[in-house]
């Protein structure tokens, strides 16, 4: 049977268990799956497939996996860049509270369009996003032909939204969106983090996870020193102990950041089969504590924990580039520790197969092997910056950029072909975003122009911040800190 797509004469970076690299390779795709990966035959003919791609001067590799992200405020890229940390956090929290109340839907919808377009152009075929109102994102990414995990965030010490309402939203989203768009869109359960959620929320999350046993549980974990303090305030020994107490420390858990994990945390995470999403750029940009340790990714991987890369809030650090995350991971770890923390191939694996495994779909995507879904990208490396083309993995993680992505295939379908977007109207997306940002600026008094951006005055921001939840959060942390410092 003829293939649907044949890619011939390409440099094929398979990212399989042996990290095989074909210097002149062929990849065949039929009915959405990879059917063959091999050396190109001398007598290879164009008649073998419906669509044949000449891979000369191209690197073929698995699609990139963005294992942890937030997408709703994408149109505000550049708006937060030059704020100080507290101003950025306050402005962001006020906006998310209003989004939760149903405001700014026009901005959210435009944001999902823009995120899908830019990730598609940059070779990101799968995202895992935690947002306030993710329905628009699920539809947008599904219609764009991309693969996505989406879930509404839940927190009772960050927002003033009743828990019953938050869990009703989560259930409604799961019922509406899980396993839709030919299975490319999946729902997740998203308690926000281990420092702004009560034990009651975690217990209810465990009940919801038991009701939907095939869903990923996606959260921020061990991100801050306050993580373990809040866990003790929640009557647990520490953060992982709390999750273990309620029955959530298992192979369905994907934990973003993991910055303050110690050796015992790593051992327990590995034993549970849980996974981690490492987001180096956002913390390199907004590091709240210069003395805080860096995420112990080498130790996690040595222990057998799957670690993928996440771009997190890309509008906080003005980059859609997953290639940039790999480079930043290397540079930050080397500065914080010593040189040689990663090999280039390890970083490639974290961009692809390990991110897929962290999401529980490593048997479906993440490497170029027969039987897997055809999520594949082609990089144009016939350029001066890639000359000479030695050490392809190093070029990918140190030198490649979204602009080098020429073709993107998801589930065996073209979403980007020869630089042309097949599933979205790029011009219409840009126009929609520009109108949305103009309207947002008019409604909120944010100053957004070519020279930069600044939020409304402090009084206006304070007025929009949630009140009850954060007050409880701060008081809990304060009381527990006093207890921790008191003699036995």
URPELIN-V203496 format. One line per field, one symbol per residue. ss: DSSP state (@ for helix, = for strand, . for the rest). phi: phi as a letter, one per 30 degrees, with the letter a starting at -180 (. if undefined). burial: 1 if it has 24 or more other C-alpha atoms within 12 Angstrom, else 0. Layout:
# URPELIN-V203496
ss: ???
phi: ???
burial: ???
This chain:
# URPELIN-V203496
ss: ..===========.......==========..=======......@@@======...=====.======....@@@........@@@@@@@@@@@@@@@@....@@@@@@@@@@@@@@@@@..========...@@@@@@@@@...========........@@@@@@@@@@@@@@@..=....=======.=.....@@@@@@@@@@@@@....======....@@@@@@@@.....@@@@@@@@......=====.....@@@@@@@@@@..====.@@@@@@@..........@@@@@@....===..=.@@@@....@@@@@@@@@@@@@@@.......@@@@@@@@.@@@@@@..............=..=====...@@@.....@@@@@@@...@@@======..=====..==....@@@@@@@@@@@@@@@@@@@..===..===...@@@@@@@...@@@@@@@@@@@@@@@@@@...
phi: .dddbbcbhcdccdhddchdbcdbcbbcbbhibdcabaddddcebdddbdbccdddibccbdddccdaabbdcedcejdcecddeddddddddddddddddjdiedddddddeddedddedcidcbbbccbdbdedddddddddiccacbaddbaccbbcceeedddddddddeddbdichhidcbdbcbddacbbbddedddddddddddbdccdccacbhdbededdddddcibdaddddddecjcdadccccdiidcdcddddddddddidbbccbddddddbedadcdddeddedddddjddbccbdhddddbhacddedddddedddddddcbdidbdddddddddbdddddddibddcbjbcbejdddcbbccdcdbedccddcheededccbdbedddcbbbbhicdcbbhicdccbcedddddddddddddddddcidcbaddkabdeeedddeddddcdeeddeddddddddddddddd
burial: 00111111111111110011111111111101111111010000000100111110111111111111111111111111100000111111111111110001111111111111111111111111111111111111111111111111111111111010011011101100110110011111111111111110111111011000001111111111111111111101011111110111111111111111110011011101111111111111110000001111111110111111111111111111111111111111100000001101111111111111111111011111111111111111100001000001111111111111111111111111111011110100100111011001100101110000011100001001110011011001100100000000
